[in-house]
Amino acid sequence: MTDLKITIIQSDLVWENPTQNLANFDIKLADINENPDIIILPEMFNTAFSINPVKCAETMTGTTVNWMKNKAKEKACVITGSLLIKEDEKYFNRLIWMQVDGNYSTYDKRHLFRMSDEFRIFNGGIQRTIVELKGWKINLNICYDLRFPVWSRNTYKDGNYEYDLMIYVANWPASRSFIWQTLLKARAIENQAYIIGVNRIGKDAFGTPHSGDSMIIDPIGNVILQAEASKEAIHTIDISKDFITDFRSKFTVGLDWDEFEVI
């Protein structure tokens, strides 16, 4: 396990316009020179949060997934973010974890946002996705999942934690920014893990503002990076293997965690 260099992109998004959004991210990615291990994009980074899958959904061989493959190879790092995917006549809000070699893992959003009818139109995921990179175990989540601590609960067994870092990509409205920031900190503290939340800015087609407030939080709950609200931003930071290993060895809460099973 070595330190990880993380780049987050807090961006405005153009409503249901993949061509323009991908062009905008082309420019942003070209400005990244720090050689990160992971670049994290917001939820539905190619369309903004749409519940119009007939117009916006792509396949796993479509334009956006191929764009991610090309960009991961070009930047020599993992690129991750979610988009609408059509598969077997079903629709998913799917996070793609795209690796340099073109192989990828996926996570389908488990908790579909009831207040926007996402739950009526899309299919929810049925399992967690934990990937590995440079010895780090990384738990992948999307937006509304943040409100459900059981789903994201870490486990500890035989000296091993199930994950070390948890990522949330989001289109989380500004009106609930306090909740977003509070829950991200809570997830870090209760799971003794680094937490990253990457959120969009700007207004959607309904005039709903998003303030971003993208954050990286250490396992104690300290905010070690926070993007300025309502401003586009690209930030790169290292997260420390020594810090999390040392903290966990001294504050052994994991030994007292309750055992549970998610059904």
C-alpha positions, -999 to +999 in steps of 0.1 A: +000+000+000+015+033-011+002+069-010-025+077-036-025+109-057-062+119-063-075+145-087-111+157-083-129+178-109-158+200-096-176+212-128-207+227-142-226+203-165-245+210-197-280+195-195-284+163-216-256+172-239-228+146-239-210+161-268-205+194-250-198+179-216-171+156-230-155+185-249-154+205-217-138+176-198-113+172-226-101+207-218-101+201-180-082+169-183-056+185-205-048+209-177-039+181-152-001+178-150+004+162-116+002+125-128-026+114-105-035+078-098-072+086-100-093+113-116-128+116-103-157+132-122-192+139-109-224+118-112-238+117-147-208+138-159-218+135-195-255+146-192-261+160-157-287+143-136-314+133-161-342+108-157-347+108-195-329+075-204-345+072-238-325+103-248-294+100-226-286+064-219-257+048-237-244+012-239-211-001-225-197+002-260-210+037-265-193+071-269-188+080-233-173+046-221-149+047-251-140+083-242-132+071-207-110+043-221-091+068-243-087+093-215-075+067-189-048+056-214-039+092-223-036+103-186-021+070-175-045+067-145-079+055-135-108+077-145-141+073-127-176+089-129-212+078-135-235+079-165-268+064-177-264+029-192-289+008-210-284-030-206-308-058-213-336-033-218-330-019-183-315+014-173-288+020-147-270+050-131-237+033-134-203+043-121-174+032-143-140+026-128-119+028-160-083+015-158-053+024-179-054-009-198-091-005-208-104-030-183-130-016-159-153-023-130-188-010-125-211+000-097-248+004-102-264+030-079-282+011-052-304+038-037-324+056-064-336+091-056-373+087-048-380+125-049-371+127-086-387+094-098-353+079-104-365+048-086-394+044-111-373+046-142-340+030-134-329-003-119-310-003-086-278-021-080-278-052-059-242-054-047-213-032-035-182-027-056-149-025-040-119-021-063-081-022-055-054+002-066-019+003-052-029-018-023-059+004-014-094-011-013-118+015-026-156+014-021-176+031-050-209+049-044-232+074-060-250+105-045-281+094-026-262+063-014-246+087+011-278+088+032-277+051+039-249+042+064-256+005+065-249+002+028-215+018+031-205+003+065-170-009+067-161-043+082-131-056+101-120-092+102-088-110+110-069-077+110-082-065+077-106-037+068-130-042+039-120-008+024-097+021+030-112+048+008-148+055-002-158+076-031-192+094-037-199+111-071-229+133-070-254+159-083-263+171-048-284+203-047-271+234-029-302+235-007-289+203+011-252+212+011-251+211+049-264+175+049-239+166+021-209+179+041-221+165+074-227+130+061-194+128+043-176+136+076-198+110+094-190+083+069-152+090+074-154+089+112-176+058+115-157+037+090-122+049+098-116+055+061-108+083+037-139+097+021-141+116-012-172+134-024-172+150-059-202+171-067-212+193-096-219+230-096-244+251-116-281+250-123-299+221-140-327+224-165-352+230-137-332+259-122-319+239-092-285+252-081-256+230-071-228+244-050-203+215-054-186+216-019-165+187-031-144+173-003-116+149+007-118+138+044-093+118+064-103+089+087-105+111+117-131+134+100-107+163+092-114+180+059-081+179+041-094+195+009-126+214+001-133+230-033-147+265-032-185+265-034-201+272-067-168+275-085-153+251-111-121+236-097-095+210-103-076+198-072-049+172-067-039+159-033-020+129-019-037+107+007-014+089+031-011+052+037+010+059+068-017+081+083-045+056+080-024+027+091-011+045+121-045+058+131-062+024+128-034+007+148-038+032+177-076+036+177-089+001+172-126+008+169-128-019+142-124-046+169-157-035+184-178-030+153-210-050+151-212-078+126-240-075+101-251-087+067-267-065+040-296-082+023 
